[in-house]
């Protein structure tokens, strides 16, 4: 019974998330155009995202304490 309940909760959370995203999309058309343009620019500048991810990973791994 708990598996069924957890699946129902997951479906409800996804529906709420989709509803909130759709509501914001229609409430703020300027932001929607900005996000759409940013997604198109990411297609051309994917390497910047890759470099930012690499930098974040390097900072994260170098800041960990070595237990040895």
C-alpha positions as CSV (number, residue, x, y, z in Angstrom):
1,X,0.0,0.0,0.0
2,X,2.9,2.4,0.7
3,X,4.2,1.9,-2.8
4,X,0.9,2.9,-4.3
5,X,0.7,5.9,-2.0
6,X,4.2,7.0,-2.9
7,X,3.5,6.7,-6.6
8,X,0.3,8.8,-6.2
9,X,2.3,11.4,-4.3
10,X,4.9,11.4,-7.1
11,X,2.3,11.9,-9.8
12,X,0.7,14.7,-7.8
13,X,4.0,16.4,-7.3
14,X,4.8,16.2,-11.0
15,X,1.4,17.6,-12.0
16,X,1.8,20.5,-9.5
17,X,5.3,21.2,-10.9
18,X,4.0,21.2,-14.5
19,X,1.1,23.4,-13.5
20,X,3.3,25.9,-11.8
21,X,5.7,26.0,-14.7
22,X,2.9,26.5,-17.2
23,X,1.4,29.2,-15.1
24,X,4.6,31.1,-14.8
25,X,5.2,30.6,-18.5
26,X,1.9,32.3,-19.4
27,X,2.1,34.9,-16.5
28,X,5.6,36.2,-17.6
29,X,5.9,36.1,-21.4
30,X,9.1,38.2,-21.3
31,X,10.8,35.7,-19.1
32,X,9.5,32.9,-21.4
33,X,11.1,34.6,-24.4
34,X,14.3,35.1,-22.4
35,X,14.5,31.4,-21.4
36,X,13.7,30.4,-25.0
37,X,16.5,32.6,-26.3
38,X,18.9,31.4,-23.7
39,X,18.2,27.8,-24.7
40,X,18.9,28.6,-28.3
41,X,22.1,30.3,-27.3
42,X,23.2,27.3,-25.3
43,X,23.0,25.3,-28.5
44,X,25.8,27.5,-29.9
45,X,27.7,28.1,-26.7
46,X,27.6,24.6,-25.1
47,X,31.3,24.8,-24.5
48,X,30.9,27.6,-22.0
49,X,28.5,25.5,-20.0
50,X,31.0,22.7,-20.1
51,X,33.8,24.9,-18.9
52,X,31.6,26.2,-16.0
53,X,30.8,22.7,-15.0
54,X,34.4,21.7,-15.1
55,X,35.4,24.7,-13.0
56,X,32.6,23.9,-10.5
57,X,33.8,20.3,-10.3
58,X,37.4,21.3,-9.8
59,X,36.5,23.7,-7.0
60,X,34.3,21.0,-5.4
61,X,36.9,18.3,-5.6
62,X,39.8,20.5,-4.4
63,X,37.8,21.8,-1.4
64,X,37.2,18.3,-0.1
65,X,39.4,17.3,2.8
66,X,41.5,14.2,2.2
67,X,40.9,11.7,5.0
68,X,44.4,10.2,4.7
